[in-house]
Amino acid sequence: MNAPNSNLGLDNSEERPHSSAAPSAFNPQETLLRLATANLYRKSPFRLLGVYVDATARELSRHIERIKLEMELGTGAQPKNRTSFPGTLRDDDTLRDCVQILKEPITRFGFEYFWFWPEDWIPAVEDKSLRALAAGNDAEAMDAWLQREKSGDVAAAHNLAVFFHLRALENHSIGKSAGPWRESYRRWRHLVDQDEYWNFLALRIRVVNEPQLTLGLLRGFRTTLPVALAKIGLEIAINDCENDNFASAAEVIDITKEGPGDLADWWKAVELVSLPLRKRVDHAVDRACEATKSDKREAPTAITSLIQATKGPMGILEMFYVPNNEEFLHLADSIVTTAINAGVAYQKETKDNAGFLKILKTAEPIKSSKEVAERLSGNKAIASNNLAYAAFIPPLESAIAIAIGCAQKPRNQLKAMRQAPYAELDRIHREAPTEIYEQGCVILAAALRALSVNAFNNDNDFDTAAEAITCAMSLLKDDSKATAQLAEDLAHIERSRPVKRSIAAQIALFALGNIRLTLGLIVLVVIIFSANSSKTTSPSQPYQPSPSQPPSSGNSGQYSIPRNMSAQFRAKKERIQQLEVQINSSSSSIDSRRLLLNTSDQFAIDSFNQMVERHNALLAQHRQLVAEYNSELQQYGRPR
């Protein structure tokens, strides 16, 4: 695009002052841009009425009265227009609009500018080329203009520019070639820099002698013409996009860059035509924010509507804006950020990770900035991991609970732990994401450590305690912090072994050397052994569990239960006892897992918090059952 010459090309005549009837201020740029639409020529009063641009007020009045009469007689719906591009007066409203436009000097001048001019501003009825055009003989009119154009006739060049521009707009919908666009723009580029061209228009202003038509208005038209022409073409491109004809739109967009002016003018036109599209996007974002703010559960519907409402405008805007354009990225980021925020709020409200992931996926095709795209990807990973966690971790935790509950002795519990829980962990390794497998390893390792604590503290089973810690270390071999903690546990177990073994060995030797001692003495030795043994179990333990004790299901008084309700009370009491076992096991696992928790891993923290939430849910359930049990006991039981 070529920049217009800064010299206006007007002569040195003084600009005529405004009359008292003229407005104190006007904006010629706004006038021209307001007229510069894809329907510019279809709304032209000169085309619709079939009059020349130099028609006087008296000529217009007589012509309009004739049209009204023809319309009353039913013959004026399509008058004989003096152009090969006939318009249509469909009703009185259209006629009234045309009359009003022609009464407004500045608006009329704008439409005059985009219509056919007579040679040297002679009366149009005397211009042979205009008469030929009115008779439908395009070829004759064009031949005359082409000949005059060669000799430098600016009016002829202007008429050719308008003719090809009008033909480009009229024929665009039927998919004709881009030739008319380029023929028109080639002439506009030439004319906008020609001082003679603008002096020719200045002559028209002097002839009209209308106070509102000033040389300042003409200067404004000259600087705005490149933007106006680009705006018209870009509106056509938008219409193509809305009709899913993106190939044609892309061609028109490229052609508009060949018009007069520079790239800055083209971008001004883009800003103008894209404003309604950008407002549509902003409005859709505001609606989605309002909907999700009032009800977080509405996020799936609100975000789906947002994506659907912005898909069209954003697709069109993407045709104009280059990659990483700040304006485009701002719009894209507002959509994606709205989806993320609504999705996060929805997940916190409902715990529905599948719905959360679906919300995020709807925003995935939008080309947002790198930062927002990374945030979207991170939240998708969280949602996916949460879904995988829900699918794979509960079976593992169930297998661990069964393994612990199937035996009393830690040795047998460890044996059971090596079977079903390890099988579940292997399945997680094969089928689940890496993050879920790592969490599975932490959960199983925490359970093994809890078993080790129990074996060491309660059963004095050092072999099982050490073996359980060794198994836990093998699961967390890539976690140096957790491995170091487990290594300290194992070292403590091993340090405790020699003390107890030396006492046992001393007692064995004592018994062998005094085989004839009386039974009373043997009993005394056993008592000594028990005392020494209790003393050696007191060194610092690998981890002192502090389970949250469930509320007692007992009652301070003694009650006699009716026989017909004894089964009901027994079942409820058994359920309470089962919950107490689960709560104690869960508390021990939480303590061990807290020790092994990687505080730099947000997913690990979230998973741990979920475990705590489940533990708290068990406590709440236990409290409720205990309250119900005691209430029913007082209601139906009889004090003994």
PESUL-V885004 format. One record per backbone hydrogen bond with DSSP energy under -1.0 kcal/mol. NH is the residue of the N-H (numbers start at 1). CO is the residue of the C=O. Records with the same first field share a line. If there is no record, write none. Layout:
NH=CO  CO
This chain:
22=19
31=27
32=28
33=29
34=30
35=31
36=32
37=35
40=37
43=39
48=44
49=45
50=46
51=46
55=52
60=56
61=57
62=58
63=59
64=60
65=61
66=62
67=63
68=64
69=65
70=66
71=67
72=68
73=69
75=70
76=70
81=79
83=81
89=77
95=91
96=92
97=93
98=94
99=95
100=96
101=97
102=98
104=101
108=104
109=105
110=106
111=107
112=108
113=109
114=110
115=112
121=118
122=119
126=123
127=124
131=127
132=128
133=129
134=130
135=131
136=133
137=132
138=136
141=137
142=138
143=139
144=140
145=141
146=142
147=143
148=144
149=145
150=146
152=149
153=148
157=153
158=154
159=155
160=156
161=157
162=158
163=159
164=160
165=161
166=162
167=163
168=164
169=165
170=166
171=167
174=171
175=172
176=171
182=178
183=179
184=180
185=181
186=182
187=183
188=184
189=185
190=186
191=187
192=188
194=191
198=194
199=195
200=196
201=197
202=198
203=199
204=200
205=201
206=202
207=203
208=204
209=205
213=210
218=214
219=215
220=216
221=217
222=218
223=219
224=220
225=221
228=224
229=225
230=226
231=227
232=228
233=229
234=230
235=231
236=232
237=233
238=234
239=235
240=236
241=237
242=238
243=239
244=241
245=240
249=245
250=246
251=247
252=248
253=249
254=250
255=251
256=252
258=255
259=256
261=2
266=262
267=263
268=264
269=265
270=266
271=267
272=268
273=269
274=270
278=274
279=275
280=276
281=277
282=278
283=279
284=280
285=281
286=282
287=283
288=284
289=285
290=286
291=287
292=288
293=289
294=290
295=291
298=295
299=296
302=298
303=299
304=300
305=301
306=302
307=303
308=304
309=305
310=306
311=307
314=310
315=311
316=312
317=313
318=314
319=316
321=317
325=322
329=325
330=326
331=327
332=328
333=329
334=330
335=331
336=332
337=333
338=334
339=335
340=336
341=337
342=338
343=339
344=340
345=341
346=342
347=343
348=344
349=345
350=346
351=347
353=351
356=352
357=353
358=354
359=355
360=356
361=357
362=358
366=363
368=366
373=369
374=370
375=371
376=372
377=373
378=374
379=375
380=376
381=377
382=378
383=379
384=380
385=381
386=382
387=383
388=384
389=385
390=386
391=387
392=388
393=389
396=392
397=393
398=394
399=395
400=396
401=397
402=398
403=399
404=400
405=401
406=402
413=409
414=410
415=411
416=412
417=413
418=414
419=416
423=419
424=420
425=421
426=422
427=423
428=424
429=425
430=426
431=427
432=428
437=433
438=434
439=435
440=436
441=437
442=438
443=439
444=440
445=441
446=442
447=443
448=444
449=445
450=446
451=447
452=448
453=449
454=450
455=451
456=452
457=453
458=454
461=455
462=460
465=461
466=462
467=463
468=464
469=465
470=466
471=467
472=468
473=469
474=470
475=471
476=472
479=476
483=479
484=480
485=481
486=482
487=483
488=484
489=485
490=486
491=487
492=488
493=489
494=490
495=491
496=492
500=496
501=497
502=498
503=499
504=500
505=501
506=502
507=503
508=504
509=505
510=506
511=507
512=508
513=509
517=514
522=518
523=519
524=520
525=521
526=522
527=523
528=524
529=525
530=526
531=527
532=528
533=529
534=530
535=531
536=532
560=638
565=562
566=563
569=565
570=566
571=567
572=568
573=569
574=570
575=571
576=572
577=573
578=574
579=575
580=576
581=577
582=578
583=579
584=580
585=581
586=582
587=583
588=584
589=585
590=586
591=587
592=588
593=589
594=590
595=591
596=592
601=598
605=601
606=602
607=603
608=604
609=605
610=606
611=607
612=608
613=609
614=610
615=611
616=612
617=613
618=614
619=615
620=616
621=617
622=618
623=619
624=620
625=621
626=622
627=623
628=624
629=625
630=626
631=627
632=628
633=629
634=630
635=631
636=632
637=633
638=560
640=558
